[in-house]
Amino acid sequence: MFRTLDDIGDVRGKRVIVRADLNVPMDGGQVGDVSRLEATVPTIAGLADAGARVVVLSHFGRPKGVDAALSLRPVAAALASVLGRLVAFAADCIGPRAVDAVAALADGDIVVLENTRFHAGEEANDPAFVAALAALGDVYVNDAFSAAHRAHASTEGLAHVLPAFAGRAMAAELGTLDRALGAPVHPVAAVVGGAKVSSKLDVLTHLVTKVDHLIIGGAMANTFLAAKGIAVGKSLCEHDLAAIALDVLARAAAASCTVHLPYDVVVATEFRANAPYRTVNVHEIDADDMVLDLGPAAVEMLGDVLKTCRTLVWNGPLGAFELPPFDAATVALARIAAALTGEGLVSVAGGGDTVAALNHAGAASGFSFVSNAGGAFLEWMEGKVLPGVAALDVTQCGS
C-alpha cells in the first residue's frame, strides 16, 4: 500500500524532493527524446502549482565520479522548455551549492540538482549521503519507476527518512502493471521476444504461472525449436540451453499455459536489410538459413489467439525488426494488438527494444500503456520486488 500525491496534503512552502527520471538520450548536446521529461510534468508542475518548492533529483548515465559530459545542466534546460516555466540548476546535489540553491527557492519554484551518481554514496545507498539529500527536503516523491529496481539513495534510501509518496507517473505505472499481471482479467497473453533465452529465463519461468498464452518470438524461439529437435540452420540459437527450454515448456504444461512457437518462419542466408528471403515451414529450414522473422501464417494464428484474450503483456520484438522486411511480423501483430485494445483489450508493453518496435509499427499509441522503463519493467515481469516501490510501502517508509 503506497501513498500518492492525493494523500500529500498542503505542500505550500514545503520543500518537496522529486526523484524523477531525467536519464534521457542526448544527441549533439541536445536532448534527443523528451518523452521521459514529459512524463514528469503532471508531478512537477502539479506540485509547483500547489506552492511547493520542488527539488528534482535524477541520475544521468553511468559516471565514475564527476563527469562534465554527464551533467544534468542541459537536461534541466530541456525540462524547463517542456514545463514551459523557469527551472533553476544547482551544480551539485549535496553540499553548499545544493543547500544555497534550495534556500533560494520561493513557493512554486523548481530546481534540478546535479547528477546524483557523481557521488559514490548514491549507488551505495550510503546513509550519510541519504541524510545529506534528505536535509534538502521536507517530503519525498518518487516518480521514477524506471529506476525503481535500484536500491540507491535517491530511489530507496530517502523513502525511509522522509514522508514518502508515489508521483503521478509512478502511481499510474504501478496501477497499470497490477492490472496486467497482479490482478488481470483472463485470458492473459504474453509476448516475449528478443535474442536470448538466457536473458529472459526468469521472465519465462514466472510468466508461465501467470498467463494463459505465452507467445515466444525473436531468436529465443529458435532455442525452443532446436530443443524440440528442429534444425534451425545458422540461426542465432542457444543450443546449450535446450534442457532449460524443455523445462520451461514442462512448467507451462503443468500450469495449463499454452506456449506458442512459430510453425512458419522467414529465413535468409544473409543478415542484412532487404536480403533475399523465403517463407518456410519450420521443418524446411536449410543448413545455411537464418531465421529472421515469424511467418505470416504464424502471425495470423497469433492474432486469433489475441482475439480471445482480455489482457496482453508484451516485451521484445518477434524478429529482426530493425532490418526490413524482417519487421513484418512485429509490425503486423503490434497493429492487431492496438486494434484489439480499441475493442477492450488491456495491453501493456515495455522495454527499450519493445518501445522502439511499437513506435516503428505506429502502434504504440494504440496500446493501453507503454512503459519507458527497461530493467525495472523486465524485473517486474520476472516477479521480483522492486526496492524503489517496496520502500514506498506506508509500513516501511518515513513517517
Secondary structure, DSSP 4 states (H G I P E B T S, - for coil): -B-BGGGS---TT-EEEEE------EETTEES--HHHHHHHHHHHHHHHTT-EEEEE---S--SS--GGG-SHHHHHHHHHHHTS--EEES-SSHHHHHHHHHTPPTT-EEEEP-GGGSHHHHHT-HHHHHHHHTT-SEEEE--GGGTTS--TTTTGGGGTSBEEE-HHHHHHHHHHIIIIISPPSSEEEEE-SS-TTTSHHHHHHHTTT-SEEEE-STHHHHHHHHTT---TTS---GGGHHHHHHHHHHHHHTTPEEE--SEEEEESS-STT--EEEEEGGG--TT-EEEEE-HHHHHHHHHHHHT-SEEEEES-SS-TTSTTTTHHHHHHHHHHHHHHTTT-EEEEESHHHHHHHHHHT-GGGSSEEE--SHHHHHHHTTPPPHHHHTTBTTTSB-
